[in-house]
Amino acid sequence: MIAVIETGGKQYRVEPGTTLRVEKIAGSAGDKISFDKVLLLADGADVKIGAPFLPKIKAEAVVLRQGRTRKEIVFHYHSKTRKRTKNTHREYFTEVRIEKISA
């Protein structure tokens, strides 16, 4: 069974056992969460497409850890004006494992 879920403004293709990093979600390691914004559900030849979401269908997951990504360099440069700005950025994320997709 395969589903497409939406969280944090992004879409992810998931199936039971999938581990993925999503935008930060409140919760600590071991907490159970559910994604109720399911856009597509495919079980073999049976495919259901939401408009925009499928009602009564959830993808249940467990939080593995909270973390931050690697440091990214943000460099702004304007030619001919001697303007250079160097900054860094680290994004927060939540790593989750999809346990089951309930239809």
LUMVEXDO-459301 format. One line per field, with one value per atom (N, C-alpha, C, O, CB): residue number from 1; residue in three letters; chain; atom name; x, y, z. Coordinates in Angstrom, 1 decimal, decimal comma, m for minus. Glycine has a CB too. Example, Ala and Ser with C-alpha at 12.3 -4.5 7.8 and 13.67 -1.06 7.14 Angstrom:
2
pos	1	1	1	1	1	2	2	2	2	2;
code	ALA	ALA	ALA	ALA	ALA	SER	SER	SER	SER	SER;
unit	A	A	A	A	A	A	A	A	A	A;
site	N	CA	C	O	CB	N	CA	C	O	CB;
x	13,2	12,3	13,2	14,2	11,3	12,8	13,7	12,9	13,4	14,1;
y	m5,7	m4,5	m3,3	m3,3	m4,5	m2,2	m1,1	0,0	1,1	m0,6;
z	7,8	7,8	7,8	8,5	9,0	7,1	7,1	7,9	8,0	5,7;
//
This chain:
103
pos	1	1	1	1	1	2	2	2	2	2	3	3	3	3	3	4	4	4	4	4	5	5	5	5	5	6	6	6	6	6	7	7	7	7	7	8	8	8	8	8	9	9	9	9	9	10	10	10	10	10	11	11	11	11	11	12	12	12	12	12	13	13	13	13	13	14	14	14	14	14	15	15	15	15	15	16	16	16	16	16	17	17	17	17	17	18	18	18	18	18	19	19	19	19	19	20	20	20	20	20	21	21	21	21	21	22	22	22	22	22	23	23	23	23	23	24	24	24	24	24	25	25	25	25	25	26	26	26	26	26	27	27	27	27	27	28	28	28	28	28	29	29	29	29	29	30	30	30	30	30	31	31	31	31	31	32	32	32	32	32	33	33	33	33	33	34	34	34	34	34	35	35	35	35	35	36	36	36	36	36	37	37	37	37	37	38	38	38	38	38	39	39	39	39	39	40	40	40	40	40	41	41	41	41	41	42	42	42	42	42	43	43	43	43	43	44	44	44	44	44	45	45	45	45	45	46	46	46	46	46	47	47	47	47	47	48	48	48	48	48	49	49	49	49	49	50	50	50	50	50	51	51	51	51	51	52	52	52	52	52	53	53	53	53	53	54	54	54	54	54	55	55	55	55	55	56	56	56	56	56	57	57	57	57	57	58	58	58	58	58	59	59	59	59	59	60	60	60	60	60	61	61	61	61	61	62	62	62	62	62	63	63	63	63	63	64	64	64	64	64	65	65	65	65	65	66	66	66	66	66	67	67	67	67	67	68	68	68	68	68	69	69	69	69	69	70	70	70	70	70	71	71	71	71	71	72	72	72	72	72	73	73	73	73	73	74	74	74	74	74	75	75	75	75	75	76	76	76	76	76	77	77	77	77	77	78	78	78	78	78	79	79	79	79	79	80	80	80	80	80	81	81	81	81	81	82	82	82	82	82	83	83	83	83	83	84	84	84	84	84	85	85	85	85	85	86	86	86	86	86	87	87	87	87	87	88	88	88	88	88	89	89	89	89	89	90	90	90	90	90	91	91	91	91	91	92	92	92	92	92	93	93	93	93	93	94	94	94	94	94	95	95	95	95	95	96	96	96	96	96	97	97	97	97	97	98	98	98	98	98	99	99	99	99	99	100	100	100	100	100	101	101	101	101	101	102	102	102	102	102	103	103	103	103	103;
code	MET	MET	MET	MET	MET	ILE	ILE	ILE	ILE	ILE	ALA	ALA	ALA	ALA	ALA	VAL	VAL	VAL	VAL	VAL	ILE	ILE	ILE	ILE	ILE	GLU	GLU	GLU	GLU	GLU	THR	THR	THR	THR	THR	GLY	GLY	GLY	GLY	GLY	GLY	GLY	GLY	GLY	GLY	LYS	LYS	LYS	LYS	LYS	GLN	GLN	GLN	GLN	GLN	TYR	TYR	TYR	TYR	TYR	ARG	ARG	ARG	ARG	ARG	VAL	VAL	VAL	VAL	VAL	GLU	GLU	GLU	GLU	GLU	PRO	PRO	PRO	PRO	PRO	GLY	GLY	GLY	GLY	GLY	THR	THR	THR	THR	THR	THR	THR	THR	THR	THR	LEU	LEU	LEU	LEU	LEU	ARG	ARG	ARG	ARG	ARG	VAL	VAL	VAL	VAL	VAL	GLU	GLU	GLU	GLU	GLU	LYS	LYS	LYS	LYS	LYS	ILE	ILE	ILE	ILE	ILE	ALA	ALA	ALA	ALA	ALA	GLY	GLY	GLY	GLY	GLY	SER	SER	SER	SER	SER	ALA	ALA	ALA	ALA	ALA	GLY	GLY	GLY	GLY	GLY	ASP	ASP	ASP	ASP	ASP	LYS	LYS	LYS	LYS	LYS	ILE	ILE	ILE	ILE	ILE	SER	SER	SER	SER	SER	PHE	PHE	PHE	PHE	PHE	ASP	ASP	ASP	ASP	ASP	LYS	LYS	LYS	LYS	LYS	VAL	VAL	VAL	VAL	VAL	LEU	LEU	LEU	LEU	LEU	LEU	LEU	LEU	LEU	LEU	LEU	LEU	LEU	LEU	LEU	ALA	ALA	ALA	ALA	ALA	ASP	ASP	ASP	ASP	ASP	GLY	GLY	GLY	GLY	GLY	ALA	ALA	ALA	ALA	ALA	ASP	ASP	ASP	ASP	ASP	VAL	VAL	VAL	VAL	VAL	LYS	LYS	LYS	LYS	LYS	ILE	ILE	ILE	ILE	ILE	GLY	GLY	GLY	GLY	GLY	ALA	ALA	ALA	ALA	ALA	PRO	PRO	PRO	PRO	PRO	PHE	PHE	PHE	PHE	PHE	LEU	LEU	LEU	LEU	LEU	PRO	PRO	PRO	PRO	PRO	LYS	LYS	LYS	LYS	LYS	ILE	ILE	ILE	ILE	ILE	LYS	LYS	LYS	LYS	LYS	ALA	ALA	ALA	ALA	ALA	GLU	GLU	GLU	GLU	GLU	ALA	ALA	ALA	ALA	ALA	VAL	VAL	VAL	VAL	VAL	VAL	VAL	VAL	VAL	VAL	LEU	LEU	LEU	LEU	LEU	ARG	ARG	ARG	ARG	ARG	GLN	GLN	GLN	GLN	GLN	GLY	GLY	GLY	GLY	GLY	ARG	ARG	ARG	ARG	ARG	THR	THR	THR	THR	THR	ARG	ARG	ARG	ARG	ARG	LYS	LYS	LYS	LYS	LYS	GLU	GLU	GLU	GLU	GLU	ILE	ILE	ILE	ILE	ILE	VAL	VAL	VAL	VAL	VAL	PHE	PHE	PHE	PHE	PHE	HIS	HIS	HIS	HIS	HIS	TYR	TYR	TYR	TYR	TYR	HIS	HIS	HIS	HIS	HIS	SER	SER	SER	SER	SER	LYS	LYS	LYS	LYS	LYS	THR	THR	THR	THR	THR	ARG	ARG	ARG	ARG	ARG	LYS	LYS	LYS	LYS	LYS	ARG	ARG	ARG	ARG	ARG	THR	THR	THR	THR	THR	LYS	LYS	LYS	LYS	LYS	ASN	ASN	ASN	ASN	ASN	THR	THR	THR	THR	THR	HIS	HIS	HIS	HIS	HIS	ARG	ARG	ARG	ARG	ARG	GLU	GLU	GLU	GLU	GLU	TYR	TYR	TYR	TYR	TYR	PHE	PHE	PHE	PHE	PHE	THR	THR	THR	THR	THR	GLU	GLU	GLU	GLU	GLU	VAL	VAL	VAL	VAL	VAL	ARG	ARG	ARG	ARG	ARG	ILE	ILE	ILE	ILE	ILE	GLU	GLU	GLU	GLU	GLU	LYS	LYS	LYS	LYS	LYS	ILE	ILE	ILE	ILE	ILE	SER	SER	SER	SER	SER	ALA	ALA	ALA	ALA	ALA;
unit	A	A	A	A	A	A	A	A	A	A	A	A	A	A	A	A	A	A	A	A	A	A	A	A	A	A	A	A	A	A	A	A	A	A	A	A	A	A	A	A	A	A	A	A	A	A	A	A	A	A	A	A	A	A	A	A	A	A	A	A	A	A	A	A	A	A	A	A	A	A	A	A	A	A	A	A	A	A	A	A	A	A	A	A	A	A	A	A	A	A	A	A	A	A	A	A	A	A	A	A	A	A	A	A	A	A	A	A	A	A	A	A	A	A	A	A	A	A	A	A	A	A	A	A	A	A	A	A	A	A	A	A	A	A	A	A	A	A	A	A	A	A	A	A	A	A	A	A	A	A	A	A	A	A	A	A	A	A	A	A	A	A	A	A	A	A	A	A	A	A	A	A	A	A	A	A	A	A	A	A	A	A	A	A	A	A	A	A	A	A	A	A	A	A	A	A	A	A	A	A	A	A	A	A	A	A	A	A	A	A	A	A	A	A	A	A	A	A	A	A	A	A	A	A	A	A	A	A	A	A	A	A	A	A	A	A	A	A	A	A	A	A	A	A	A	A	A	A	A	A	A	A	A	A	A	A	A	A	A	A	A	A	A	A	A	A	A	A	A	A	A	A	A	A	A	A	A	A	A	A	A	A	A	A	A	A	A	A	A	A	A	A	A	A	A	A	A	A	A	A	A	A	A	A	A	A	A	A	A	A	A	A	A	A	A	A	A	A	A	A	A	A	A	A	A	A	A	A	A	A	A	A	A	A	A	A	A	A	A	A	A	A	A	A	A	A	A	A	A	A	A	A	A	A	A	A	A	A	A	A	A	A	A	A	A	A	A	A	A	A	A	A	A	A	A	A	A	A	A	A	A	A	A	A	A	A	A	A	A	A	A	A	A	A	A	A	A	A	A	A	A	A	A	A	A	A	A	A	A	A	A	A	A	A	A	A	A	A	A	A	A	A	A	A	A	A	A	A	A	A	A	A	A	A	A	A	A	A	A	A	A	A	A	A	A	A	A	A	A	A	A	A	A	A	A	A	A	A	A	A	A	A	A	A	A	A	A	A	A	A	A	A	A	A	A	A	A	A	A	A	A	A	A	A	A	A	A	A	A	A	A	A	A	A	A	A	A	A	A	A	A	A	A	A	A	A	A	A	A	A	A	A	A	A	A;
site	N	CA	C	O	CB	N	CA	C	O	CB	N	CA	C	O	CB	N	CA	C	O	CB	N	CA	C	O	CB	N	CA	C	O	CB	N	CA	C	O	CB	N	CA	C	O	CB	N	CA	C	O	CB	N	CA	C	O	CB	N	CA	C	O	CB	N	CA	C	O	CB	N	CA	C	O	CB	N	CA	C	O	CB	N	CA	C	O	CB	N	CA	C	O	CB	N	CA	C	O	CB	N	CA	C	O	CB	N	CA	C	O	CB	N	CA	C	O	CB	N	CA	C	O	CB	N	CA	C	O	CB	N	CA	C	O	CB	N	CA	C	O	CB	N	CA	C	O	CB	N	CA	C	O	CB	N	CA	C	O	CB	N	CA	C	O	CB	N	CA	C	O	CB	N	CA	C	O	CB	N	CA	C	O	CB	N	CA	C	O	CB	N	CA	C	O	CB	N	CA	C	O	CB	N	CA	C	O	CB	N	CA	C	O	CB	N	CA	C	O	CB	N	CA	C	O	CB	N	CA	C	O	CB	N	CA	C	O	CB	N	CA	C	O	CB	N	CA	C	O	CB	N	CA	C	O	CB	N	CA	C	O	CB	N	CA	C	O	CB	N	CA	C	O	CB	N	CA	C	O	CB	N	CA	C	O	CB	N	CA	C	O	CB	N	CA	C	O	CB	N	CA	C	O	CB	N	CA	C	O	CB	N	CA	C	O	CB	N	CA	C	O	CB	N	CA	C	O	CB	N	CA	C	O	CB	N	CA	C	O	CB	N	CA	C	O	CB	N	CA	C	O	CB	N	CA	C	O	CB	N	CA	C	O	CB	N	CA	C	O	CB	N	CA	C	O	CB	N	CA	C	O	CB	N	CA	C	O	CB	N	CA	C	O	CB	N	CA	C	O	CB	N	CA	C	O	CB	N	CA	C	O	CB	N	CA	C	O	CB	N	CA	C	O	CB	N	CA	C	O	CB	N	CA	C	O	CB	N	CA	C	O	CB	N	CA	C	O	CB	N	CA	C	O	CB	N	CA	C	O	CB	N	CA	C	O	CB	N	CA	C	O	CB	N	CA	C	O	CB	N	CA	C	O	CB	N	CA	C	O	CB	N	CA	C	O	CB	N	CA	C	O	CB	N	CA	C	O	CB	N	CA	C	O	CB	N	CA	C	O	CB	N	CA	C	O	CB	N	CA	C	O	CB	N	CA	C	O	CB	N	CA	C	O	CB	N	CA	C	O	CB	N	CA	C	O	CB	N	CA	C	O	CB	N	CA	C	O	CB	N	CA	C	O	CB	N	CA	C	O	CB	N	CA	C	O	CB	N	CA	C	O	CB	N	CA	C	O	CB	N	CA	C	O	CB	N	CA	C	O	CB	N	CA	C	O	CB;
x	0,8	0,0	0,9	1,8	m1,0	0,6	1,4	0,5	m0,7	2,1	1,0	0,2	1,1	2,3	m0,4	0,4	1,1	0,5	m0,7	1,0	1,4	0,9	1,5	2,5	1,3	0,8	1,3	1,6	0,7	0,3	2,8	3,1	4,2	5,1	3,5	4,0	5,0	5,1	6,1	6,4	4,0	4,0	4,7	4,8	4,6	5,0	5,7	4,9	4,2	7,2	5,1	4,4	5,5	6,6	3,6	5,1	6,0	5,2	4,1	6,5	5,9	5,4	5,9	7,1	5,9	4,9	5,2	4,6	3,6	4,8	5,1	4,5	5,0	5,9	4,9	4,3	4,7	6,2	6,7	3,8	6,9	8,3	9,2	10,4	8,6	8,6	9,4	9,8	9,0	8,5	11,1	11,7	11,9	12,6	13,0	11,4	11,7	11,8	11,4	10,5	12,4	12,6	11,6	11,5	14,1	10,8	9,8	10,1	10,9	8,4	9,4	9,5	9,2	8,5	8,5	9,7	9,6	8,1	7,2	10,2	7,8	6,5	6,7	7,7	5,9	5,8	5,9	5,8	4,9	4,8	6,7	6,7	8,1	9,0	6,0	8,2	9,5	9,6	8,7	9,7	10,8	11,1	10,1	10,0	12,6	9,5	8,6	7,2	6,3	9,0	6,9	5,5	4,9	5,5	5,4	3,6	2,9	2,1	1,5	1,9	2,2	1,5	0,8	1,1	2,5	m0,1	m0,9	m0,9	m1,1	m2,3	m0,8	m0,9	m2,3	m2,5	0,3	m3,2	m4,5	m4,7	m5,7	m5,5	m3,6	m3,7	m3,1	m2,0	m2,9	m4,0	m3,5	m4,1	m5,3	m4,0	m3,2	m3,6	m4,0	m4,8	m2,5	m3,3	m3,4	m3,2	m2,4	m2,4	m4,0	m3,8	m3,9	m4,8	m4,9	m2,8	m2,8	m2,5	m1,6	m1,6	m3,4	m3,3	m3,4	m4,5	m4,3	m2,2	m2,3	m2,9	m2,4	m3,1	m3,9	m4,6	m5,7	m6,2	m5,2	m6,0	m7,0	m6,3	m5,6	m7,7	m6,7	m6,1	m7,2	m8,1	m5,2	m7,0	m7,9	m7,2	m6,1	m8,6	m7,8	m7,2	m8,1	m9,3	m6,9	m7,6	m8,4	m8,6	m7,9	m7,8	m9,6	m9,8	m10,0	m11,2	m11,1	m9,1	m7,7	m7,2	m6,2	m6,9	m8,0	m7,6	m8,6	m9,8	m7,3	m8,2	m9,1	m9,6	m8,8	m8,3	m10,9	m11,4	m11,3	m11,3	m12,9	m11,2	m11,1	m9,9	m9,9	m12,3	m8,9	m7,6	m6,5	m6,3	m7,4	m5,7	m4,6	m3,3	m3,4	m4,9	m2,2	m0,9	m0,4	m0,1	0,1	m0,2	0,2	1,7	2,2	m0,5	2,4	3,9	4,3	3,5	4,5	5,6	6,2	7,4	8,2	6,6	7,6	8,7	10,0	10,0	8,5	11,0	12,3	13,2	13,8	13,0	13,3	14,2	13,9	13,3	15,6	14,3	14,2	15,6	16,6	13,5	15,9	17,2	17,3	16,3	18,0	18,5	18,8	19,7	20,5	19,5	19,5	20,3	21,7	22,0	19,6	22,5	23,9	23,9	22,9	24,7	24,9	25,0	25,1	26,0	26,2	24,2	24,2	24,7	24,3	22,8	25,6	26,1	25,2	24,8	27,5	24,8	24,0	24,8	25,3	22,7	25,1	26,0	25,3	24,9	27,3	25,2	24,6	25,7	26,6	23,6	25,7	26,7	26,1	25,3	27,7	26,5	26,1	27,3	28,2	25,3	27,3	28,5	28,6	27,5	28,5	29,7	30,0	29,7	29,9	29,3	29,3	28,9	29,7	29,5	27,4	30,5	31,3	30,4	30,8	32,2	29,3	28,4	28,5	28,2	26,9	28,9	29,0	28,5	29,0	30,5	27,6	27,1	27,1	26,6	25,6	27,8	27,9	27,1	27,3	29,4	26,3	25,5	25,3	25,7	24,1	24,8	24,6	23,2	22,5	25,6	22,7	21,4	21,3	21,9	20,4	20,5	20,3	18,8	18,2	21,1	18,2	16,8	16,5	17,2	16,3	15,4	14,9	14,1	13,4	14,0	14,2	13,5	13,0	13,5	14,3	12,1	11,6	11,7	11,2	10,1	12,4	12,5	11,4	11,3	14,0	10,6	9,5	9,6	10,2	8,1	9,0	8,8	7,3	6,6	9,6	6,9	5,5	5,2	5,9	5,1	4,3	3,9	2,8	3,0	3,4	1,7	0,7	m0,2	m0,2	m0,2	m0,9	m1,8	m3,2	m3,5	m1,4	m4,0	m5,3	m6,3	m6,4	m5,8	m7,1	m8,0	m9,4	m10,4	m7,8;
y	m1,2	0,0	1,2	1,4	0,0	2,1	3,4	4,6	4,5	3,4	5,6	6,8	8,0	8,0	6,9	9,1	10,4	11,3	11,6	11,0	11,8	12,6	14,1	14,3	12,1	15,0	16,4	16,8	16,7	17,3	17,4	18,0	19,0	18,8	16,9	20,1	21,2	21,8	22,3	20,7	21,8	22,3	21,5	21,9	23,7	20,3	19,4	18,1	17,7	19,1	17,3	16,0	14,9	15,1	16,0	13,8	12,7	11,4	11,2	12,6	10,5	9,2	8,2	8,1	8,7	7,6	6,8	5,4	5,2	7,4	4,5	3,1	2,7	3,2	2,1	1,7	1,2	0,8	0,1	0,0	1,4	1,1	2,2	2,2	m0,2	3,2	4,3	5,2	5,6	5,1	5,6	6,6	7,9	7,9	6,1	9,0	10,3	11,4	11,4	10,5	12,5	13,7	14,7	15,0	14,3	15,3	16,3	17,6	17,6	15,8	18,6	19,9	19,6	18,6	20,9	20,4	20,2	20,0	20,9	21,3	18,9	18,7	18,5	17,9	17,4	19,1	19,0	17,5	16,8	19,9	17,1	15,8	15,3	15,9	14,8	14,3	13,8	12,4	11,8	13,8	11,8	10,5	9,5	9,4	10,1	8,6	7,6	8,0	7,1	7,3	9,3	9,7	9,3	9,2	11,3	9,0	8,6	9,8	10,6	7,4	10,0	11,1	10,5	9,4	12,2	11,3	10,8	11,9	13,1	10,2	11,6	12,5	12,3	11,2	12,4	13,3	13,1	13,7	13,6	13,6	14,4	15,0	14,0	14,1	16,4	13,0	12,0	12,4	12,6	10,6	12,6	13,0	11,8	11,9	13,8	10,7	9,6	8,3	8,2	9,6	7,3	6,0	4,9	4,8	5,7	4,1	3,0	1,7	1,5	3,4	0,7	m0,6	m1,6	m2,0	m0,9	m1,8	m2,6	m1,8	m0,7	m4,0	m2,4	m1,7	m0,7	0,1	m2,7	m0,8	0,1	1,4	1,4	m0,6	2,5	3,8	4,8	4,9	4,3	5,5	6,5	7,9	8,0	6,2	8,9	10,2	11,2	11,2	10,6	12,0	12,9	14,2	14,5	13,2	15,0	16,3	17,4	17,7	16,2	17,9	17,6	16,5	15,8	18,8	16,1	15,1	14,0	14,2	15,7	12,8	11,7	11,7	11,7	10,3	11,6	11,6	10,3	9,3	12,1	10,3	9,1	8,2	7,0	8,3	8,7	7,9	8,7	9,9	7,7	7,9	8,5	7,6	6,4	8,6	8,3	7,6	7,8	8,9	8,1	6,7	6,7	6,5	5,6	5,7	7,3	7,3	7,4	7,8	8,4	7,1	7,3	8,2	8,0	5,9	9,1	10,0	9,3	8,7	11,3	9,3	8,7	9,7	9,3	8,2	10,9	11,9	13,3	13,5	11,6	14,3	15,7	16,1	15,6	16,6	17,0	17,4	18,6	19,3	16,3	18,9	20,0	19,6	18,7	21,2	20,2	19,8	20,3	21,0	20,3	20,0	20,5	22,0	22,6	19,8	22,7	24,1	24,5	24,0	24,7	25,4	25,9	27,3	28,1	25,8	27,6	29,0	29,8	29,4	28,9	31,0	31,9	33,1	33,8	32,3	33,3	34,4	35,3	34,9	33,8	36,6	37,6	38,5	38,9	38,5	38,7	39,4	40,4	40,0	38,5	41,7	42,7	43,2	43,7	43,8	43,0	43,5	45,0	45,7	42,9	45,5	46,9	47,8	49,0	47,5	47,2	48,0	47,6	48,2	48,0	46,6	46,1	45,5	45,5	47,2	45,1	44,5	43,0	42,3	45,0	42,4	41,0	40,7	41,2	40,5	39,7	39,3	37,8	37,1	39,8	37,3	35,9	35,5	36,1	35,4	34,5	34,1	32,6	32,0	34,8	32,0	30,5	30,2	31,1	29,8	29,0	28,6	27,1	26,3	29,0	26,7	25,3	25,1	25,8	24,8	24,2	24,0	22,9	21,9	23,6	23,0	22,0	20,9	21,3	22,6	19,7	18,6	17,6	17,5	17,9	16,8	15,6	14,4	14,4	15,8	13,4	12,1	11,2	10,9	11,5	10,7	9,8	8,5	8,5	10,5	7,5	6,2	5,9	5,9	5,0	5,6	5,3	3,9	3,0	5,5	3,7	2,4	1,8	0,6	2,6	2,5	1,9	3,0	4,1	1,0	2,6	3,5	2,9	1,8	3,6	3,6	3,1	3,6	4,8	3,4	2,7	3,1	3,0	3,3	2,3;
z	0,0	0,0	0,0	0,8	1,2	m0,9	m1,1	m0,9	m1,4	m2,5	m0,3	m0,1	m0,4	m0,3	1,3	m0,8	m0,9	0,2	0,2	m2,4	1,1	2,2	2,0	1,3	3,5	2,7	2,6	4,1	4,9	1,9	4,3	5,6	5,4	4,6	6,6	6,1	6,0	4,6	4,2	6,4	3,8	2,5	1,5	0,3	2,5	1,8	0,9	0,8	1,7	1,3	m0,3	m0,5	m0,4	m1,0	m1,8	0,2	0,3	m0,1	0,3	1,8	m0,8	m1,2	m0,1	0,2	m2,6	0,6	1,7	1,6	0,9	3,1	2,3	2,5	3,9	4,4	1,4	4,5	5,8	5,9	5,0	6,3	6,9	7,0	6,5	6,7	6,4	5,8	5,3	6,4	7,2	4,2	6,3	7,2	6,5	5,4	7,9	7,0	6,3	7,2	8,4	5,3	6,7	7,5	7,0	5,8	7,4	7,9	7,6	8,3	9,2	7,8	8,0	8,7	10,2	10,5	8,2	11,1	12,5	13,0	12,6	13,3	13,7	14,3	15,8	16,2	13,6	16,5	18,0	18,5	18,0	18,7	19,4	19,9	20,2	19,6	18,9	21,0	21,3	20,8	20,3	22,9	20,9	20,3	21,0	22,2	20,6	20,2	20,7	20,6	20,7	22,1	20,4	20,3	18,9	17,9	20,4	19,0	17,8	17,2	18,0	18,1	15,9	15,2	14,0	13,6	14,8	13,5	12,3	11,3	11,7	12,6	10,0	8,9	8,3	7,7	7,9	8,4	7,8	6,5	5,9	8,8	6,0	4,7	3,7	3,2	4,6	3,3	2,3	0,9	0,8	2,7	0,0	m1,4	m2,3	m3,2	m2,0	m2,1	m3,0	m2,2	m1,3	m4,2	m2,5	m1,9	m3,0	m3,7	m0,8	m3,1	m4,1	m3,4	m2,7	m5,1	m3,7	m3,2	m4,4	m4,7	m2,1	m5,0	m6,2	m7,4	m7,7	m6,0	m8,0	m9,1	m8,6	m9,4	m10,1	m7,4	m6,8	m6,4	m5,4	m5,6	m7,1	m6,8	m6,5	m7,2	m8,0	m5,4	m5,0	m4,9	m4,4	m3,6	m5,6	m5,6	m5,0	m5,3	m7,1	m4,0	m3,3	m4,1	m5,0	m2,0	m3,6	m4,3	m3,2	m3,0	m5,2	m2,5	m2,6	m1,7	m2,0	m2,3	m0,6	0,3	0,4	0,1	1,7	0,8	1,0	2,4	3,3	0,7	2,6	3,9	4,6	3,9	3,9	5,9	6,8	6,5	6,9	6,6	5,9	5,6	6,3	6,1	4,1	7,1	7,8	7,6	7,4	9,3	7,7	7,7	9,2	9,6	6,7	9,9	11,3	11,3	10,7	12,2	12,2	12,2	13,7	14,5	11,4	13,9	15,2	15,0	14,0	15,8	15,9	15,9	16,3	17,4	16,8	15,5	15,8	16,5	17,5	14,5	16,0	16,7	16,1	15,0	16,5	16,9	16,5	16,2	16,9	17,6	15,3	15,0	14,1	13,8	14,3	13,7	12,9	11,7	11,9	13,6	10,6	9,4	9,5	10,5	8,1	8,5	8,5	8,2	7,8	7,4	8,6	8,4	6,9	6,2	9,2	6,5	5,1	5,1	5,9	4,5	4,1	4,0	3,1	2,0	3,4	3,6	2,9	2,6	3,5	3,7	1,3	0,9	m0,1	m1,2	0,2	0,3	m0,6	m1,1	m0,4	0,2	m2,5	m3,1	m4,1	m4,9	m3,8	m4,0	m5,0	m5,7	m5,1	m4,3	m7,0	m7,8	m7,8	m7,7	m9,2	m7,9	m8,1	m6,9	m7,0	m9,3	m5,8	m4,6	m3,3	m2,3	m4,3	m3,5	m2,3	m1,2	m0,1	m1,8	m1,6	m0,6	m0,6	m1,6	m0,8	0,5	0,7	2,1	3,1	0,4	2,2	3,5	3,6	2,7	3,7	4,6	4,8	6,0	7,1	4,9	6,0	7,1	7,0	6,0	7,1	8,1	8,0	8,5	9,1	8,9	8,2	8,5	8,8	8,1	7,4	9,8	10,1	10,3	11,1	11,3	9,5	9,6	10,6	10,7	8,2	11,3	12,2	11,5	10,5	13,4	11,9	11,2	12,3	13,4	10,1	11,9	12,7	11,8	10,7	13,2	12,3	11,6	12,1	13,2	11,8	11,1	11,4	10,6	9,6	11,2	11,2	10,5	10,4	11,3	11,2	9,1	8,9	9,4	8,9	7,4	10,3	10,8	10,0	9,6	12,3	9,7	8,9	8,3	8,7	9,7	7,2	6,5	6,7	6,2	5,0	7,4	7,7	6,7	6,5	9,1	6,0	5,0	5,5	4,8	3,7;
//
